[in-house]
């Protein structure tokens, strides 16, 4: 393999190792100014946007044991990687698309599982993790409180009422 090609593959390999997710996008209509703006927004989530060659991405992904996604490796491809908050990155990408109508998400891979563009959109619509945790805890406590009230009512019903003095 030529040294230049090996360098490109190792560069993509380095990008893919930065996180447990990768999002592939078609950036055909995205301008240089749009790319700079997107990179700035992604930096908040510690994520990166890189333009890669499809052939290099194919080889690097296979070497890392990622699922096969050859069917979407047509046309120009960019990878979004980095950071630990894949849902936050999905939110940034969705908001960017809604504003600019330019970036097209091809698919994502999270924890070595293929995620469709539609699924990534649903992930982007979820509330932040802290809000979800709060909602879940609220559900647990409200159900527990209701259960205690039911038990208390049953005990009061079964107890003979005290005679009036």
N, C-alpha and C positions, 0 to 999 in steps of 0.2 A: 504494500500500500504506500502511496506517495506520502511524503512527510507533510505536505500541505493538507491532504485529506485527513491524515492521522491527527493533526493539530485541531482541525475543525471538529472532529469526533470527540476528542478529549475536552474541548471547550464546551460542547453540548453536554457531555457527561458531567462536567463540573457544575453546570447549571442545574441539571436534573437531580443532583445529590444535595442541593441546598434545602430541600423540604420534602415532606411526605406527600406532596401533591404537585401536579403540573396541570396547567390549563393551556390548551392550544387554541390559538385564535388566527383568523384570517384578517390581515390588516391592509388589504388592497386599497381602500379609500382613505386611510389614515395619513394625514400630512405629518411633516417633521414637527411642526408646532404642536399638533395633537399628541404625537408620541411623547414629546417632552412633558406636556401636561399630564398625560397618563402615568408616565414614570414618576412624576412628582406625587401624584395621588397614591400610587402604589407604595411609594417609599414610607408613607405613614404606617402601612401594614408590614413594613420591612420586606416587601415583595419586589421583584424585578421583572422587567419586560425585555426579552431578547429576541431578535430576529435570527432564525436559524435555517440552515439548509435541510430540506426534507430527508435527503439521503443520510446526512449526519445524524439527524434526530432518530431515524429508523434504526441505525446501527447502535447508537448509544442507548436507546430505550431497550433494545433486545439484550444488550450486554448487562443491563441493570435488572433484567427480569420483569420489566413492566409489561402489562398486557398489550396485545397487538392492536394498533390503531392505524394501520396502513390505509384503510379506506378513507380517512380524512386528510391524509398527507398529499393533498393536491393544491396547487397554487401556493402563494406565499404563506408561510407559517411563522408565527411568533409563539414563544413559550413564556408563560407567567409562572414564576417559582419564587420560593423564599418565604420566610416568616412562618409563623405557626398557626395563623388564623385564616384558614382557607375560606371560611364563610365571610370574613371581612373583605377578603380579596374579591370574592364573588360579588359582594355588594358594590365595591368600587367599580368593577367592570360593568355591572348592570347599569349603574348610575351614569357612567361614561357613555355607554351605548344609548341610553335613553336621551341624553343630552345631544350627542353628536350624530347618532344613527350611522356610525361608520364601522366600528369594530364588530366582527362577527365571531362568536365563540364556536369553535368546532366541537370540542369535547374536553373533558377533564379526566384526570386520573387521581383518585384520592385513596391512599393506603393500598395501592396496586389494584384498585377496582375502577373500571371505566364508568364515568358519570356523563350522561348526555348534557347537551346545552340546556335543555328544558329543566333537567334536574338541578343544574347549577343555578338557574334562574329561581327555582323554588327555594334553594338554600339561601340565596341572596335576600329573599323576602322574609326569611325567619327573623324574629327579634334577636338582639344580641344575646350571647350566652348567659350573661348575668341576669337578664330579664327572664329567660327561659328557666333558669335555676330558681329564681324567685317565684315564678308561676307554679313550678312543680312543688316547691316547699309549701306554698299556699294551699295547693290541692291536698297535700298530705295532712296539714294541720286542720283544715276545715273538715275533712272526712273524719279525722280522729275526734274532733270536738263534737261532731254530730253523733258519732258512735257513743261517746260518753253521755250525751244528753239522753239518748235512747235508753241506755242502761240505767241512768238515774231515774227516768220516768217509770221504768219497769219496777225498780226497787220501791219507789214511792207508792206505786199502785198496789204492790203486794203487801206492804206494811200496813198493819191495822192503824187506823187513825187514832190518835191519842184522845182520851175523853176530855171534854171541855171542863175546866175548873170553875 
